[in-house]
């Protein structure tokens, strides 16, 4: 039986721009949104707020769940819950995960996208092609 690994991803919006993470790690390199694993016994909303804060310096306020994406990786099933918010506080700062910056959605195609980022952008309903 496959183990289910619960993860999250948070899209932060600022007017016409979106916050992206240029991930430098060997797994999932390229442009993506901040996020990560949900800790044991952690609330899913608290997890996306924590992950976005750790990776960007920003605190998402009142994130809204907009859907999910899933992957089968080796013997595990990864379920990623997608959130978004245009309300946040804090000061933007990059982390060991990679550089973070705001860009216009239509500019994203000029960057190297991380694995399945095209599917993720479509799930968020972003017009980027």
C-alpha positions in Angstrom: 0.0 0.0 0.0 1.3 3.4 -0.9 2.1 6.0 1.8 0.3 9.3 1.3 2.5 12.4 1.8 0.5 15.6 2.4 2.0 18.8 1.0 1.0 22.4 0.3 1.7 25.2 -2.1 0.9 28.9 -1.7 0.4 31.5 -4.4 0.8 35.0 -3.1 -0.6 37.7 -5.4 0.3 41.4 -5.4 -1.9 43.3 -7.9 -1.0 42.0 -11.3 2.0 40.1 -10.0 2.6 36.7 -8.5 5.3 35.6 -6.1 7.6 32.8 -7.5 10.5 30.8 -6.1 13.4 30.0 -8.3 14.2 26.7 -6.6 17.9 25.7 -6.7 17.7 22.2 -5.2 18.3 19.2 -7.4 14.8 18.0 -6.8 12.3 20.3 -8.4 14.7 23.0 -9.7 13.2 26.0 -11.5 10.3 28.4 -11.0 7.6 27.2 -8.6 5.5 28.5 -5.7 6.6 28.2 -2.1 5.3 25.2 -0.1 6.3 21.9 1.4 5.3 19.0 3.6 2.6 19.2 6.3 4.0 18.2 9.6 2.4 15.4 11.7 -0.7 16.7 13.5 -0.3 20.1 11.8 -3.4 22.0 10.5 -3.2 22.2 6.6 -3.9 26.0 6.7 -1.2 26.5 9.4 1.2 24.5 7.2 1.0 26.6 4.1 1.3 29.8 6.2 4.4 28.3 7.9 6.0 27.1 4.6 5.5 30.4 2.8 6.9 32.3 5.7 10.0 30.0 5.9 10.7 30.3 2.2 9.8 33.9 1.5 9.6 35.9 4.7 6.0 36.7 4.0 3.0 35.7 6.2 -0.1 34.7 4.1 -3.2 36.1 5.6 -6.5 34.1 5.2 -5.2 31.7 2.5 -8.0 30.2 0.4 -7.9 26.6 -0.8 -8.4 26.4 -4.6 -7.7 22.7 -5.3 -5.1 20.1 -5.4 -2.5 18.2 -7.5 -1.1 14.8 -6.9 1.9 12.8 -8.0 3.0 9.2 -7.6 6.7 9.2 -6.8 8.4 5.9 -6.3 6.3 4.1 -3.7 4.5 7.2 -2.3 1.5 9.2 -3.3 2.0 12.9 -2.9 -1.2 15.0 -2.4 -0.5 18.8 -2.7 -3.2 21.2 -1.5 -3.1 24.5 -3.4 -3.8 27.8 -1.6 -3.7 31.5 -2.7 -4.0 34.9 -1.1 -3.6 38.5 -2.0 -3.3 39.5 1.6 0.0 39.1 3.4 2.5 40.9 5.7 6.2 40.9 6.2 9.3 41.6 4.2 10.2 39.6 1.2 13.5 37.6 1.6 15.0 34.6 -0.2 15.9 31.4 1.7 18.0 28.3 1.2 15.2 27.0 -1.1 16.0 29.7 -3.7 15.4 33.3 -4.8 11.9 34.7 -4.4 10.5 37.6 -6.5 7.3 39.0 -7.9 6.7 38.8 -11.6 3.8 39.3 -14.0 2.0 36.1 -14.9 2.8 36.4 -18.6 6.5 36.7 -17.9 6.7 33.3 -16.3 7.2 31.5 -19.6 10.6 33.2 -20.0 11.9 31.2 -17.0 12.7 27.5 -16.6 9.7 26.0 -14.9 9.9 23.4 -12.2 8.4 19.9 -12.6 4.7 20.1 -13.5 4.6 23.9 -13.0 2.6 24.2 -16.2 -0.1 22.0 -14.7 0.0 23.9 -11.5 -0.3 27.3 -13.2 -3.3 25.9 -15.1 -4.9 24.7 -11.9 -4.6 28.1 -10.4 -6.3 29.5 -13.5 -3.4 31.8 -14.4 -3.2 33.0 -18.0 0.5 32.4 -18.7 0.8 30.9 -22.2 
